[in-house]
């Protein structure tokens, strides 16, 4: 409770409100301090008061053999995950709790979520309400069921104060490519910082998977906790509603060169050599797993390329057919953790290809990977060929 | 428990861009490890970190607490805007290890006046002074 009150002080809130759910990110090991903190809660007899899901941990508890790091670290990571479970939280161990039907908050619900991509998705795509709850305060909110009445819990803070639009020079094919979304997300994070932006001018009804990729990238390059995509997110059926009928700010254009610069910047590896391909950051949805199967067309990945797909254990449990097909193609399925936060990759310093803006952003610092950023199709084709295969068609034309 | 609260003195490290401590600072060494940050490679240990805002991951609170435990945390963090994640990380570190890392918000113009390497002191009441 002291932490919740400290949070109220920092956010300037004058009262606390109830939350109905929590998503806790503190179960990922960041050193002895992580364990020292939860041990204090366990010793004090604490338990969660609202339904609580858990974010990724350091170890894949279902496939522990995939961990290549120091066994002592793995043991500490496992103990931490276990302690959070013992507080009454559900062992979902996924960064995409919004993909679990029974953990998904509904429109307008007040919740306390951690994990930057989940926070962005919760506010933007579900229209549920959370602030950016970091480690420690997330579990404090789950135990007390209370958060400060501040920020994105309140309607006025959800208004767009910045409008981004694709410039006319962005080719039609790129406008309708999955690849656009992580790149636009990195641009969004840089331009918006922590502000709420509206993206205008995209075709309506964009898929959840595209919006997930956009938000995850924006929450990596910036502190984006909420965005609107006009015609696709629930609080933005029109630009005017995203602005809550306020005066429109000036529109900022995103040019083809901005997107190309991000793609080139995210690629830190030179040449076409390839050690690994990593897909599923944030954790792949069932639709994404099925799409990988479709793109593989029954082919096997190259024997010298390590190909990993990260997903949630609950998604995996529903994806028998897709999982069987992916494994038959030589792909390893990873749950409970991710390949850019834990020592999983066979050759950590090798060139690794990904379709995720977030993976590309953090993997060099976290696990020393050299990154090749590409579309999902390019990743699959490269995994099969055993070298980086590019298809630049989306970047050409008008 | 009686806690003697004293001021904090350190040399300023002015970051040109916000930093997510998670993925941005190695909590074992205090090094800035974000490959996309213009000041990649500098060490944050014992410095008065000055930055426009926190950024990115919600795990930064843990990284700050662990850096405090390991003795390589910044001495203080001065920001242009409130940051819940860093403030909570500092509160937990103080609770667990009894070490205080003040997280102070300054108006933009005060923040902009601070120069790299300048000696900065933070009083127990959060007042920031420069030599």
Boltz contact constraints between the chains, C-beta under 6 A:
constraints:
  - contact:
      token1: [A, 6]
      token2: [B, 91]
      max_distance: 6.0
  - contact:
      token1: [A, 7]
      token2: [B, 84]
      max_distance: 6.0
  - contact:
      token1: [A, 10]
      token2: [B, 82]
      max_distance: 6.0
  - contact:
      token1: [A, 10]
      token2: [B, 84]
      max_distance: 6.0
  - contact:
      token1: [A, 10]
      token2: [B, 87]
      max_distance: 6.0
  - contact:
      token1: [A, 25]
      token2: [B, 58]
      max_distance: 6.0
  - contact:
      token1: [A, 30]
      token2: [B, 62]
      max_distance: 6.0
  - contact:
      token1: [A, 30]
      token2: [B, 63]
      max_distance: 6.0
  - contact:
      token1: [A, 30]
      token2: [B, 66]
      max_distance: 6.0
  - contact:
      token1: [A, 31]
      token2: [B, 27]
      max_distance: 6.0
  - contact:
      token1: [A, 31]
      token2: [B, 66]
      max_distance: 6.0
  - contact:
      token1: [A, 32]
      token2: [B, 69]
      max_distance: 6.0
  - contact:
      token1: [A, 33]
      token2: [B, 65]
      max_distance: 6.0
  - contact:
      token1: [A, 33]
      token2: [B, 66]
      max_distance: 6.0
  - contact:
      token1: [A, 33]
      token2: [B, 69]
      max_distance: 6.0
  - contact:
      token1: [A, 34]
      token2: [B, 62]
      max_distance: 6.0
  - contact:
      token1: [A, 36]
      token2: [B, 96]
      max_distance: 6.0
  - contact:
      token1: [A, 37]
      token2: [B, 92]
      max_distance: 6.0
  - contact:
      token1: [A, 114]
      token2: [B, 58]
      max_distance: 6.0
  - contact:
      token1: [A, 116]
      token2: [B, 57]
      max_distance: 6.0
  - contact:
      token1: [A, 116]
      token2: [B, 58]
      max_distance: 6.0
  - contact:
      token1: [A, 132]
      token2: [B, 58]
      max_distance: 6.0
  - contact:
      token1: [A, 134]
      token2: [B, 58]
      max_distance: 6.0
  - contact:
      token1: [A, 134]
      token2: [B, 61]
      max_distance: 6.0
  - contact:
      token1: [A, 134]
      token2: [B, 85]
      max_distance: 6.0
  - contact:
      token1: [A, 134]
      token2: [B, 88]
      max_distance: 6.0
  - contact:
      token1: [A, 135]
      token2: [B, 59]
      max_distance: 6.0
  - contact:
      token1: [A, 135]
      token2: [B, 61]
      max_distance: 6.0
  - contact:
      token1: [A, 135]
      token2: [B, 62]
      max_distance: 6.0
  - contact:
      token1: [A, 136]
      token2: [B, 61]
      max_distance: 6.0
  - contact:
      token1: [A, 136]
      token2: [B, 88]
      max_distance: 6.0
  - contact:
      token1: [A, 136]
      token2: [B, 92]
      max_distance: 6.0
  - contact:
      token1: [A, 137]
      token2: [B, 88]
      max_distance: 6.0
  - contact:
      token1: [A, 220]
      token2: [B, 56]
      max_distance: 6.0
  - contact:
      token1: [A, 223]
      token2: [B, 55]
      max_distance: 6.0
  - contact:
      token1: [A, 362]
      token2: [B, 23]
      max_distance: 6.0
  - contact:
      token1: [A, 364]
      token2: [B, 35]
      max_distance: 6.0
  - contact:
      token1: [A, 365]
      token2: [B, 23]
      max_distance: 6.0
  - contact:
      token1: [A, 365]
      token2: [B, 33]
      max_distance: 6.0
  - contact:
      token1: [A, 365]
      token2: [B, 34]
      max_distance: 6.0
  - contact:
      token1: [A, 365]
      token2: [B, 35]
      max_distance: 6.0
  - contact:
      token1: [A, 366]
      token2: [B, 23]
      max_distance: 6.0
